Amino acid sequence: MGRRRSFDEDEVVEAAAELFARRSYEGVSIDDLVKAVGVHRNSLYGVFGSKRGLYLAALRRHVEREVRPHLARAAREGQVPNWDLLLLAAVDRAPEDPDVAELVSSVFAELDVATGDPVATEVLLGRWLRGRPDRGVPAELDALETAPGKEEV
């Protein structure tokens, strides 16, 4: 008989989702996860198998709790949903990870159906990208601020 788990798996997944949403998959190490979630690395590996396993659990949780319940209102004028994890997954992980690509594509298709407008996903992405600097991204890390040709004023 295995040892009883001494942590709440949902709390760990939530904390990991927040960290991945702020720093992206590549920006988070296993040591970062251990510190952020307060669980020993062997416990993380034992439950999730790998950093990728925890990332997928965090992304799925984010989609089920934060994205799908709010699809229809996301495309309304002035709405910028806090879907950083999903949208970072779309640009950061989906090109490299077929499981992430499948999940992201299905959610974007659901968004198009929910709003009745296939342009909704593009509008949402544009709003999100324009809103990122206002969400605490330091200017030195903001791609728009550090782009070639950007002149200091």
ZILIN-V989069 format. One record per residue. N is the residue number from 0. PSI is psi in whole degrees, -180 to 180 (none if undefined). OMEGA is omega in whole degrees, -180 to 180 (none if undefined). Layout:
n=[N	N]
psi=[PSI	PSI]
omega=[OMEGA	OMEGA]
This chain:
n=[0	1	2	3	4	5	6	7	8	9	10	11	12	13	14	15	16	17	18	19	20	21	22	23	24	25	26	27	28	29	30	31	32	33	34	35	36	37	38	39	40	41	42	43	44	45	46	47	48	49	50	51	52	53	54	55	56	57	58	59	60	61	62	63	64	65	66	67	68	69	70	71	72	73	74	75	76	77	78	79	80	81	82	83	84	85	86	87	88	89	90	91	92	93	94	95	96	97	98	99	100	101	102	103	104	105	106	107	108	109	110	111	112	113	114	115	116	117	118	119	120	121	122	123	124	125	126	127	128	129	130	131	132	133	134	135	136	137	138	139	140	141	142	143	144	145	146	147	148	149	150	151	152]
psi=[132	164	148	136	132	21	160	112	-39	-39	-39	-45	-41	-45	-40	-40	-43	-41	-46	-35	-32	-36	-2	168	-52	-23	2	126	168	-40	-40	-43	-44	-45	-44	-38	-13	29	143	145	-38	-35	-41	-48	-38	-37	-43	-13	-35	171	-42	-41	-42	-39	-47	-40	-41	-43	-44	-42	-45	-46	-46	-35	-31	-23	-63	-40	-14	20	-49	-40	-8	-33	1	150	134	-8	128	92	153	71	39	-43	-46	-47	-35	-38	-38	-39	-26	-48	-34	-39	-21	-19	111	-32	-41	-43	-42	-44	-47	-46	-41	-39	-42	-37	-40	-38	-44	-42	-44	-35	-15	14	112	-15	-13	-41	-42	-42	-45	-47	-42	-46	-43	-46	-42	-29	-15	-46	-28	-6	25	17	118	142	-36	-17	-6	118	-34	-33	-25	10	146	139	-8	117	142	138	none]
omega=[-178	178	177	180	-176	178	179	-177	-179	177	178	-180	179	179	178	179	179	-180	178	180	179	-170	-178	-177	-177	-179	-178	176	175	178	176	-180	179	179	-175	-175	177	-180	180	-178	180	177	178	179	-179	-178	-172	176	-176	173	179	179	177	178	179	177	180	180	179	178	179	-180	-176	-174	-173	-174	-174	179	-174	-176	-173	-177	-177	-176	179	179	177	180	172	-176	178	-180	-175	-178	179	-175	172	177	-179	-177	-174	-172	-175	179	-176	-172	-177	179	178	180	-180	-180	-180	180	-179	179	179	176	177	178	178	179	-177	-178	-177	-175	-180	179	-176	-180	179	178	180	179	179	178	-179	-180	179	-178	-176	-179	179	-178	173	176	-180	-177	-178	178	-178	-177	-180	-179	-176	-179	177	178	179	-176	172	-180	none]
